[in-house]
Amino acid sequence: MLGRKLSLLLAFAVAAAALTAGASATPQGKTGGAATVEPQLFDDASTQATTTTEGGATVLPTTRTIQHWWGSTLDPNNGITYGYNMAGVDPNNCSGAGCSATIEADITPIDVNYLGVTFNGTDVLAATLASPQFANNDYVSTPYATAGASNLPRGAGGTLSQDEKGVKLQLEDATMRAQFNNTGKNSNYHLILHPNVQPAVTINIPQNQAVYAVSRRGVTYLRVNISWWSAQIQNLESTADPTHLPVYLTNNVLLYIGSPGNCCVIGYHGTRAAGFGAGNTNSNGNAPVQTFAWASWVQPGIYARPNGGTDWALQDIHALSHEIAEWADDPFVNNTVEPWLTPTAPQYGCTGVLETGDPVVAIGFAKGTNTFQQGPNPNGTQSADGYYHPEDEALLPWFMRTSPNTTSEPTQSPSANIGRYTFMGDLNPFPGFRQPATGC
């Protein structure tokens, strides 16, 4: 299992796979020709979801990159003021239409071939575009949310973002508005992602860089070497627009670290600098800094057990929502905070980074209508429930030990700390998120 957050640049010096634009889609996990491999069964215990980051870069006001702002907050626990960059517009220093930012999100579906088996990002593209990540929804309430048991099953829903009545929003927009208590019909504050679908790319994986796997529910997927995979993503990044957010979308492609049993990274975000020390040294302070995210669609039944059981929310866009939220709060992978530790995500250990999804992996809620892959699992059980499953997100005041919290949207019920510490607020059932983070 991953013991801590990998904030270093992974080895990219691995030979690149063949990349072909515009590949046609075949059903995920099916044979596009003669399959030469049978799926290997992995126990659920070896399929622990985690995420990571790649790279990191310092930006200047003149840097060519996404729209972003800089802020700082005093951590009263250790007396240190932490600075941070975030995507979009400073909610505390804007007015009118100037409070709304739209960032272009260039979505590249990746179709993956491995020994005659295909897992196509093009197959999940339409469902992703229709998901809360890019489609507008009402965030006043949710029908279901993760319950408080240690296996993270489905529980009752309720009021979510009570101040957004009558406002339709994208998921990350709703999250940022709650984080800075800029909610309601009168708020002009927005962080909007405008999706642009790019030509699909095909990656052919060598036999020694992946394992064809199957879950206990009969769902097939790939376990791919993370170092090898990251080299392929770096190749794609080289042609991206630094003022846009490239999103690389895969289908049931999970990553292992070191050996196939040490799995699974379901997404990451990162930054690649192209100025001094990484390319052109004559940039006059206008060097490009490229942010990006890769995330895999996770089919129901890889993690999510039947009938709302263990890891109920760990399906469909869970990984994507995690990475987009972390990109928004830490786009250049260099925002540090007082180290924190939470029993809800022991795989990250003690970490001092502002990564909003890490503390709440597999904790989420139901939103929207999902019609893709909603039938039974291959073994006849039923994990899908007709909804999308965004992840909850820890908010800035949690990391900054802010108490009382007058930064974020108030909790659904009156509380001593006033504001919520995660997007779900009272719907997050774990005591550690009803108060600021604790140290380690």
C-alpha distance (Angstrom), angle and dihedral (degrees) to the residues before:
residue distance angle dihedral
M1 . . .
L2 3.75 . .
G3 3.78 106.3 .
R4 3.78 98.4 -164.8
K5 3.79 142.7 1.3
L6 3.80 112.5 -73.2
S7 3.77 102.5 -134.2
L8 3.78 94.7 161.7
L9 3.77 126.3 94.5
L10 3.77 108.7 -93.7
A11 3.77 120.0 -132.5
F12 3.79 108.4 -78.3
A13 3.77 98.1 175.1
V14 3.82 93.0 97.5
A15 3.79 117.6 119.8
A16 3.82 112.1 -93.6
A17 3.79 123.0 -114.6
A18 3.79 121.7 -125.1
L19 3.81 108.9 -80.1
T20 3.80 116.9 -157.6
A21 3.81 124.9 179.9
G22 3.78 124.2 -134.4
A23 3.81 100.4 16.8
S24 3.81 116.6 175.8
A25 3.78 119.8 -116.3
T26 3.78 127.8 -114.8
P27 3.82 123.8 -173.8
Q28 3.80 110.3 -71.8
G29 3.75 116.4 -97.7
K30 3.81 91.7 11.2
T31 3.76 129.1 119.1
G32 3.78 115.7 -96.3
G33 3.80 88.9 -168.2
A34 3.78 131.4 -21.1
A35 3.79 109.1 -15.5
T36 3.79 112.3 -140.8
V37 3.80 98.3 -168.8
E38 3.80 138.9 57.3
P39 3.82 120.0 -140.9
Q40 3.79 117.0 -97.9
L41 3.80 117.1 -134.7
F42 3.80 115.0 -125.0
D43 3.79 122.6 -170.1
D44 3.79 118.2 -120.5
A45 3.80 89.4 -113.9
S46 3.82 90.0 67.5
T47 3.82 93.1 49.7
Q48 3.79 101.9 72.0
A49 3.80 111.7 158.3
T50 3.77 117.4 -125.4
T51 3.78 138.9 150.8
T52 3.77 136.7 -150.5
T53 3.79 144.0 -169.4
E54 3.78 133.7 -122.8
G55 3.75 130.9 -144.9
G56 3.77 124.0 -29.5
A57 3.79 136.1 -142.7
T58 3.79 141.8 -159.9
V59 3.80 114.4 -125.6
L60 3.81 132.8 -154.9
P61 3.81 127.3 -155.0
T62 3.80 86.9 -102.1
T63 3.81 96.2 49.2
R64 3.80 115.1 123.0
T65 3.78 102.9 -124.7
I66 3.80 141.5 102.6
Q67 3.80 121.8 -40.5
H68 3.79 107.0 -85.7
W69 3.79 145.0 153.6
W70 3.79 138.4 -145.8
G71 3.78 126.5 -129.4
S72 3.79 139.6 160.9
T73 3.80 136.4 -147.5
L74 3.81 132.7 -168.5
D75 3.79 114.6 -123.8
P76 3.83 102.6 -146.1
N77 3.79 91.8 -162.3
N78 3.82 95.4 67.5
G79 3.80 101.4 11.6
I80 3.81 93.7 -120.1
T81 3.79 122.5 134.7
Y82 3.80 109.6 -140.8
G83 3.79 122.1 -155.7
Y84 3.79 123.0 -152.0
N85 3.79 143.5 176.8
M86 3.80 120.0 -135.5
A87 3.78 133.8 -177.8
G88 3.79 120.7 -101.0
V89 3.81 127.8 9.8
D90 3.81 131.0 -20.3
P91 3.83 102.8 -103.3
N92 3.81 91.0 -155.3
N93 3.80 96.2 53.6
C94 3.78 108.4 39.7
S95 3.77 138.9 85.7
G96 3.78 139.0 -159.8
A97 3.80 117.2 -25.2
G98 3.80 89.0 -7.8
C99 3.81 88.7 75.4
S100 3.80 92.6 68.2
A101 3.80 122.1 83.0
T102 3.80 126.5 -173.8
I103 3.79 116.8 -165.2
E104 3.78 121.4 -168.7
A105 3.81 112.1 -120.8
D106 3.80 111.5 -158.6
I107 3.81 106.7 -157.1
T108 3.79 117.0 -158.3
P109 3.82 115.6 -173.3
I110 3.80 111.6 -147.1
D111 3.80 118.3 -149.9
V112 3.79 111.0 -157.8
N113 3.81 127.7 -155.8
Y114 3.79 122.8 -166.4
L115 3.80 123.1 171.7
G116 3.80 94.1 -34.2
V117 3.81 95.7 -41.4
T118 3.81 122.4 108.0
F119 3.80 133.0 -155.4
N120 3.78 107.7 -176.1
G121 3.77 126.8 -159.6
T122 3.79 87.4 -162.0
D123 3.82 88.4 67.3
V124 3.82 91.8 62.5
L125 3.81 98.1 37.0
A126 3.81 97.6 94.8
A127 3.81 92.6 46.4
T128 3.80 90.4 49.1
L129 3.80 93.3 50.6
A130 3.82 89.5 49.0
S131 3.82 91.4 49.4
P132 3.82 126.3 99.7
Q133 3.80 88.3 -98.3
F134 3.81 90.8 75.7
A135 3.82 106.5 5.8
N136 3.81 121.8 75.2
N137 3.80 119.5 -109.2
D138 3.78 140.2 171.2
Y139 3.82 110.9 -102.3
V140 3.78 99.5 -171.5
S141 3.80 91.9 104.5
T142 3.79 144.9 -2.3
P143 3.82 129.6 -148.2
Y144 3.82 94.7 -139.0
A145 3.80 139.6 18.8
T146 3.79 135.7 175.5
A147 3.80 112.3 -76.0
G148 3.80 124.7 -132.8
A149 3.80 99.8 -104.0
S150 3.79 117.4 113.9
N151 3.82 92.3 -114.6
L152 3.84 90.3 59.9
P153 3.82 100.3 -127.3
R154 3.79 127.7 173.8
G155 3.79 116.6 -75.1
A156 3.76 139.2 174.9
G157 3.78 119.4 -61.0
G158 3.78 129.2 -146.7
T159 3.78 140.5 148.4
L160 3.79 112.6 -0.2
S161 3.83 115.1 169.9
Q162 3.78 100.9 3.1
D163 3.81 96.4 -176.2
E164 3.81 94.5 59.6
K165 3.80 96.2 74.7
G166 3.79 109.9 153.1
V167 3.83 93.8 7.3
K168 3.81 120.3 117.1
L169 3.79 113.8 -153.9
Q170 3.77 145.3 166.7
L171 3.80 114.4 -108.3
E172 3.80 98.2 -106.8
D173 3.79 91.6 43.2
A174 3.81 89.5 54.6
T175 3.81 90.8 47.2
M176 3.81 94.9 51.0
R177 3.81 92.4 45.3
A178 3.81 90.3 52.9
Q179 3.81 91.6 45.6
F180 3.80 91.5 58.8
N181 3.81 98.4 29.5
N182 3.80 92.2 -116.3
T183 3.78 95.7 138.0
G184 3.78 138.1 135.5
K185 3.79 137.0 51.9
N186 3.79 93.4 -62.1
S187 3.81 95.1 56.6
N188 3.81 117.4 102.8
Y189 3.80 92.6 -173.2
H190 3.81 113.9 117.1
L191 3.79 142.1 154.6
I192 3.79 105.4 -163.7
L193 3.80 127.7 -177.7
H194 3.79 115.1 -149.7
P195 3.83 107.9 -157.3
N196 3.80 119.8 -138.2
V197 3.80 114.1 -176.2
Q198 3.79 112.8 -139.2
P199 3.83 126.8 -159.6
A200 3.78 112.2 -76.9
V201 3.78 118.4 -103.8
T202 3.80 126.6 -148.6
I203 3.79 121.7 -143.5
N204 3.80 120.0 -167.9
I205 3.79 110.8 -154.6
P206 3.82 119.4 -148.2
Q207 3.78 116.3 -123.0
N208 3.82 94.1 -111.6
Q209 3.82 94.8 53.1
A210 3.81 101.4 61.7
V211 3.80 147.1 28.0
Y212 3.81 125.0 -139.7
A213 3.81 102.7 -130.9
V214 3.80 139.7 -173.3
S215 3.80 129.1 -158.9
R216 3.81 126.7 -135.3
R217 3.82 87.0 -98.9
G218 3.81 90.9 57.3
V219 3.82 96.8 -106.3
T220 3.81 113.1 144.0
Y221 3.79 123.6 -143.1
L222 3.81 141.5 150.5
R223 3.79 129.5 -99.7
V224 3.81 105.8 -156.2
N225 3.80 130.9 -173.2
I226 3.82 105.5 -100.9
S227 3.81 95.8 -145.3
W228 3.79 92.6 51.6
W229 3.81 92.4 44.8
S230 3.80 93.1 49.3
A231 3.80 90.2 55.8
Q232 3.80 88.6 58.6
I233 3.79 92.1 50.0
Q234 3.80 90.3 50.3
N235 3.80 89.5 54.9
L236 3.80 90.1 54.2
E237 3.80 91.7 47.4
S238 3.78 91.9 59.3
T239 3.82 91.0 76.5
A240 3.82 97.6 41.2
D241 3.81 127.3 114.3
P242 3.84 108.8 -111.7
T243 3.82 91.4 -147.1
H244 3.82 89.7 58.6
L245 3.79 131.8 65.0
P246 3.83 110.0 -119.3
V247 3.80 111.1 -150.0
Y248 3.80 116.4 -165.0
L249 3.79 110.6 -157.8
T250 3.79 125.4 -160.4
N251 3.78 135.2 172.6
N252 3.82 120.2 -127.5
V253 3.81 92.5 -23.5
L254 3.81 109.9 141.1
L255 3.79 126.4 175.7
Y256 3.77 131.8 -130.1
I257 3.79 127.6 -156.2
G258 3.78 116.1 -137.4
S259 3.81 97.9 -26.7
P260 3.83 133.7 21.3
G261 3.80 91.1 -110.1
N262 3.82 91.0 61.8
C263 3.79 96.3 73.5
C264 3.00 158.4 -175.0
V265 3.80 133.2 30.5
I266 3.81 104.5 166.5
G267 3.80 97.5 -176.2
Y268 3.77 146.7 -12.2
H269 3.76 140.7 -169.2
G270 3.76 128.2 -152.7
T271 3.77 152.1 155.6
R272 3.78 134.2 -116.9
A273 3.79 121.7 -163.6
A274 3.79 120.2 -150.6
G275 3.79 100.7 -174.2
F276 3.80 130.9 82.2
G277 3.77 110.7 -5.4
A278 3.79 92.5 13.6
G279 3.78 106.8 55.8
N280 3.80 131.9 -51.2
T281 3.82 112.7 40.7
N282 3.82 94.7 -173.7
S283 3.79 97.6 69.9
N284 3.83 96.8 121.5
G285 3.82 88.7 -139.4
N286 3.80 91.6 -53.8
A287 3.80 97.3 100.6
P288 3.81 117.3 145.4
V289 3.79 119.7 -110.1
Q290 3.78 111.8 -165.2
T291 3.79 120.0 -151.9
F292 3.80 119.3 -168.5
A293 3.79 145.2 165.1
W294 3.77 134.1 -149.1
A295 3.79 120.1 -167.0
S296 3.77 135.2 163.9
W297 3.76 127.2 -135.8
V298 3.80 105.1 -121.7
Q299 3.79 114.7 -145.3
P300 3.82 116.9 -137.1
G301 3.78 108.7 -97.9
I302 3.79 99.2 38.0
Y303 3.79 90.2 88.3
A304 3.81 106.8 -11.9
R305 3.79 110.4 86.7
P306 3.80 120.7 -145.3
N307 3.80 124.8 -74.3
G308 3.78 97.6 12.5
G309 3.80 94.2 -50.9
T310 3.80 131.4 141.2
D311 3.82 115.8 -6.9
W312 3.80 90.8 3.4
A313 3.83 94.7 167.4
L314 3.78 95.9 46.6
Q315 3.79 97.3 98.9
D316 3.84 143.3 90.3
I317 3.88 110.4 -1.4
H318 3.80 97.0 2.8
A319 3.82 92.7 110.3
L320 3.80 93.6 43.1
S321 3.80 92.9 50.9
H322 3.81 89.1 50.1
E323 3.80 94.0 52.4
I324 3.80 96.8 43.2
A325 3.81 91.3 50.4
E326 3.79 91.8 49.1
W327 3.81 91.4 46.5
A328 3.82 89.7 53.7
D329 3.83 94.0 51.2
D330 3.82 97.1 35.9
P331 3.82 107.9 19.4
F332 3.81 96.3 159.7
V333 3.82 95.8 41.0
N334 3.79 93.4 -123.0
N335 3.81 105.4 100.1
T336 3.80 108.6 119.9
V337 3.80 129.4 -169.2
E338 3.79 138.4 175.9
P339 3.83 105.6 -65.6
W340 3.78 114.8 -92.3
L341 3.79 137.6 -169.1
T342 3.80 130.5 -167.0
P343 3.81 131.7 -176.2
T344 3.80 89.6 -138.8
A345 3.83 90.8 69.9
P346 3.82 109.8 26.2
Q347 3.83 91.1 158.6
Y348 3.82 89.0 78.0
G349 3.78 95.5 52.2
C350 3.80 117.3 -169.4
T351 3.79 108.6 -14.9
G352 3.79 136.3 170.5
V353 3.79 101.8 -157.8
L354 3.80 131.8 109.5
E355 3.80 95.8 -121.2
T356 3.78 105.3 147.5
G357 3.80 99.0 -165.3
D358 3.78 99.5 48.5
P359 3.82 98.5 78.1
V360 3.83 91.9 50.6
V361 3.82 105.3 40.0
A362 3.83 109.7 156.7
I363 3.82 92.3 12.1
G364 3.78 110.3 114.0
F365 3.77 151.0 123.7
A366 3.80 140.4 -118.3
K367 3.79 120.2 -99.2
G368 3.80 137.2 161.2
T369 3.79 129.7 0.0
N370 3.79 117.4 -67.7
T371 3.80 117.8 -165.9
F372 3.82 97.9 168.7
Q373 3.83 120.8 100.1
Q374 3.80 92.0 -9.6
G375 3.80 97.3 140.3
P376 3.81 126.9 95.5
N377 3.79 122.7 -59.8
P378 3.82 114.5 -100.3
N379 3.83 89.7 -98.0
G380 3.82 91.3 55.9
T381 3.81 98.3 -103.3
Q382 3.82 121.7 119.9
S383 3.82 122.6 -123.8
A384 3.82 100.0 151.1
D385 3.80 117.6 84.9
G386 3.81 106.5 -178.8
Y387 3.81 97.4 -96.2
Y388 3.78 138.9 94.3
H389 3.80 115.9 -115.2
P390 3.83 114.5 -142.3
E391 3.77 117.8 -174.9
D392 3.78 122.7 -112.5
E393 3.82 112.7 -115.3
A394 3.79 130.8 -143.3
L395 3.80 110.5 -128.2
L396 3.81 131.2 -135.2
P397 3.85 96.0 -99.5
W398 3.82 90.3 58.5
F399 3.80 91.3 58.5
M400 3.82 92.8 40.9
R401 3.84 93.6 51.3
T402 3.81 89.3 -125.0
S403 3.81 110.7 176.5
P404 2.92 123.8 -160.1
N405 3.78 90.7 28.0
T406 3.78 109.7 -141.7
T407 3.80 92.3 156.5
S408 3.82 101.1 75.6
E409 3.78 136.7 51.9
P410 3.82 110.4 -74.8
T411 3.77 118.3 -99.2
Q412 3.81 116.4 -96.1
S413 3.81 90.4 -107.1
P414 3.83 122.0 36.5
S415 3.81 110.9 -87.8
A416 3.79 137.3 -178.9
N417 3.80 91.7 -114.1
I418 3.83 91.4 48.6
G419 3.80 99.3 -152.5
R420 3.80 130.5 63.8
Y421 3.79 122.5 -105.6
T422 3.81 95.9 -154.4
F423 3.78 131.5 32.5
M424 3.80 91.0 -108.4
G425 3.80 91.9 53.7
D426 3.80 110.7 -178.9
L427 3.81 90.5 6.7
N428 3.81 89.9 69.6
P429 3.82 98.4 87.7
F430 3.80 99.6 -160.0
P431 3.84 118.8 101.7
G432 3.80 92.1 -140.1
F433 3.79 89.5 70.4
R434 3.81 95.8 50.3
Q435 3.80 87.1 70.4
P436 3.82 137.9 30.4
A437 3.79 121.6 -70.6
T438 3.77 120.2 -78.3
G439 3.78 125.5 -134.2
C440 3.77 132.7 -116.6
